[in-house]
Amino acid sequence: MTKIVSLTLSRGGSKGVPRKNIADICGKPLVAYVLEAAKESKYIAERYVSTEDLEIKNVVRSLGAKVIDRPKELATDSAKCEDALLHFAENVDFDILCFIQTTSPLVLPSDLDCGIEKVMSGEYDSVFSTTLETWIPKWIQAGDIVKPVNWTLKQRPRRQQMPELLIENGAFYITKREHLLKNRLRYSGRIGSVEMPLKRSFQIDTPDELELIRAIIKNGVHK
């Protein structure tokens, strides 16, 4: 039988929003939202949180999830997510990993299950969540002026002329254990995606985004 587990990385030293992983979001700690989504999944058998922080460990256990102790060197600002994912894969037995980011509390169980089914079917080795982006003019700061990126002022394209792009929204990544260990990446092999609507694709990396998520959840506009 295929064993599917979820993993959330929740270190204690977040800088953009200090202690954001357990920040209060409409009466619940932030990490509770993704753990609840995983709990309601049809396929996820066990939920884990990788952390080095004692307070986060206690919160996670109170929510019924398991803790894997993350080495402190894997919980620094410069540490890569892949390092923590590999540490998990080397210490926990599973077949398919659903890596859900704490900063994406609007993800639904149906989003996770859609991705899991694509991997379980053998159609893909890995999938990740996306949102659709239509073309808008983008600029880059160049000294004290701005310049267009991949278009020119004399030949500004119409939105309808440009291809729609799938943007990685960071909510979740699902991959087979064998591919994670072999390629040391969160996605590899034959890669697919699960599209999520923009209204549920916001992440929390700044204080403004924290307040935005609180407002979205309070008013229920993501449902």
C-alpha positions, 0 to 999 in steps of 0.5 A, a space after each residue: 500500500 502506498 504511504 503518503 505523508 505531509 511535511 511542513 517546515 516551520 523554523 522559529 527564526 523567520 525574519 520577515 514576520 517574526 514567529 509567523 509560523 505560530 502567529 494568530 490568524 483569526 483565532 488559530 496559529 498559522 501552521 494549523 491551517 495547512 495541518 488541517 488541510 492535510 488532515 482532511 485529505 483523502 490520502 495523507 496518512 501522517 502529518 509531520 512538521 520539521 522544526 528546531 523550535 520548542 514552542 512550535 513543537 508544542 503547538 504542532 503536537 497540540 494539533 495532533 501532528 508529529 514533529 521531526 527535530 530539525 538540526 539547527 544548521 538546517 534552520 538558518 536563513 541560508 539553509 535550503 528547503 531541500 536540505 530539510 526535505 532530504 533530512 526528513 526523507 532519510 529519517 521517515 519511511 514513506 512513498 509519496 511526500 506532500 510538502 505543504 508550506 506554512 505560509 499558504 494557509 488558503 490551500 484546500 484538501 481538494 488541492 492536495 488530493 488533486 496533486 496526490 492523485 496525479 502522482 499516484 496514477 503514475 502520470 507524474 513523478 512530481 507536481 506543484 501548485 500554480 496560479 495562472 498569470 496573464 501578461 502585464 508590463 513588468 519593469 526593472 530598476 536600472 540605476 535611477 530609471 526603470 526599464 521594461 522587461 522582455 518588451 519595448 516601448 515601441 512594441 508594447 504587446 497587447 495582453 491577448 497576444 501574450 501567452 498565459 503563464 503558470 506561476 509557482 505559487 509555493 503552496 505545495 509540492 508533491 514528489 515520490 521519495 525515490 525521486 527526492 533522494 535521487 535528484 535531491 530536489 522537491 520536483 523532478 522526473 515528469 513534472 505536472 501542476 495543480 492550478 489554484 485560483 489567485 484568491 487562494 494563492 497568496 503567501 505570507 512573507 511580509 507583515 502586509 501579507 499577514 494582514 491581507 490573509 487575516 482579512 481574506 479568512 475573516 471575510 471568507 472571500 477565499 471560499 
